Amino acid sequence: MTGLDHVDTDRLREWLSEVRRGETVAALMLAVAYDKGIGAGELASWYGRSPESVEETIAAVDSPDHVAEIARLEGVDVDAVDVSFAELSDRPVGEAASVIREHAE
C-alpha cells in the first residue's frame, strides 16, 4: 500500500469533526497518517495493533464504500437500514454525517 487511492485526505479530515466514536477517529487518523507517508508498521506500533489490522483498517476507509465503513464504525447496521451510502459519498460531509447519526445505535 502506498497512499490513498479512493478517498481524498482532506475529505477524511472533514469527517474527523463529524464522527463520535473513538474507533472511527482512529481509523480516519490511520488513513490520513498513512497517506502522509507513515508506514503501516510504524502506525501499528503507535496504536498497539498488528500491521495487518492497520492495513485492513486503511483499506476499509480508503474504498469506494468509505461512507458505509464510517457508518459501520459509528454503530450503524448498514444492512438493516434503507440508506444508499454510496450516494452519500458525493454529498457534503456534514450532510452525510447527519444521516449516519440518525441511524447510529
C-alpha positions in Angstrom: 0.0 0.0 0.0 1.3 3.5 -0.8 -1.0 6.4 -0.3 -4.8 6.5 -0.6 -6.4 5.5 -3.8 -10.1 6.3 -3.4 -10.6 9.0 -0.8 -9.1 12.4 -0.6 -7.3 13.1 2.6 -8.9 16.5 3.1 -12.3 14.8 3.0 -11.2 12.4 5.7 -10.1 15.3 7.8 -13.6 16.8 7.4 -15.0 13.6 8.8 -12.9 13.9 11.9 -15.1 16.7 13.3 -18.3 14.8 12.5 -17.7 11.4 14.0 -18.4 10.5 17.6 -16.7 7.1 18.3 -13.0 6.8 19.1 -12.7 3.8 16.8 -13.9 5.9 13.9 -11.4 8.7 14.8 -8.6 6.2 15.0 -9.5 4.6 11.6 -9.6 8.1 9.9 -6.3 9.1 11.6 -4.6 5.9 10.4 -5.7 6.6 6.8 -4.6 10.3 7.0 -1.2 9.4 8.5 -0.7 6.6 6.0 -1.4 9.0 3.1 1.2 11.3 4.5 3.8 8.6 4.3 3.8 6.9 7.7 4.1 3.1 7.1 1.7 0.5 8.4 4.3 -1.0 10.7 5.0 2.3 12.4 1.3 3.1 12.7 0.7 -0.3 14.2 3.3 0.4 16.9 1.6 3.8 17.7 -1.8 2.3 18.0 -0.9 -1.1 19.6 -2.2 -3.0 16.6 -0.8 -5.5 14.2 0.4 -4.2 10.8 -2.2 -6.4 9.2 -5.0 -4.8 11.3 -3.8 -1.4 10.3 -3.7 -2.3 6.6 -7.2 -3.7 6.8 -8.5 -0.6 8.5 -6.8 1.7 6.0 -8.2 -0.4 3.1 -11.7 -0.2 4.5 -11.6 3.6 4.9 -9.8 4.1 1.5 -12.5 2.4 -0.6 -15.4 3.5 -2.8 -17.6 2.4 0.2 -15.9 4.6 2.7 -19.1 6.2 3.9 -20.6 2.8 4.6 -17.4 1.9 6.5 -17.6 5.1 8.6 -21.3 4.4 9.3 -20.4 0.9 10.5 -17.7 2.3 12.7 -20.3 4.8 14.1 -22.6 1.9 15.0 -24.9 1.8 12.1 -26.2 -1.7 11.0 -25.7 -0.8 7.3 -27.5 -3.9 6.1 -30.6 -3.1 8.2 -31.2 0.5 7.1 -32.6 1.7 3.8 -29.8 4.2 3.0 -27.7 4.4 -0.1 -24.3 5.1 1.5 -22.7 5.2 -2.0 -24.8 8.2 -2.8 -23.7 9.9 0.4 -20.1 9.9 -0.7 -20.9 12.7 -3.2 -22.7 14.8 -0.6 -21.1 17.3 1.8 -19.5 15.5 4.8 -21.8 17.3 7.3 -24.9 16.2 5.4 -23.6 12.6 5.1 -22.7 12.6 8.8 -26.1 13.8 9.8 -27.7 10.8 8.0 -25.3 8.5 9.7 -26.1 9.9 13.2 -29.8 9.4 12.5 -29.2 5.7 12.1 -26.4 5.1 14.7 -27.2 3.0 17.7 
